[in-house]
Amino acid sequence: MQNNLHLADSDFLSAAINQKMPFGKYAGRKLLQLPEPYLVWFYKKGFPEGKLGQQLALMYEVKLNGLEAMLKPLLK
């Protein structure tokens, strides 16, 4: 899976954690702070194309695997 490669890329991971959601109900919230049900909804409906979609998919994997607490210190 492509997203597992991003877990090893600290720059991509840090950028994804601190990226702000650009639209929708949670606009302005950092991706790591998005509620898990919202990410599950994207997983079922399909993530957006491009970098944002990759970042959202990564946050879905982070939450699915219980890694959120470990990554919170990386929030800026």
Number of C-alpha atoms within 10 A of each C-alpha: 5 9 18 11 10 16 15 10 11 10 11 16 19 16 15 23 24 17 19 18 18 13 9 7 9 15 12 12 15 17 25 27 16 18 12 16 10 13 22 18 12 16 16 8 9 12 17 14 8 8 11 17 15 18 23 26 21 25 24 26 20 21 17 13 9 11 12 17 10 9 14 13 8 12 15 10
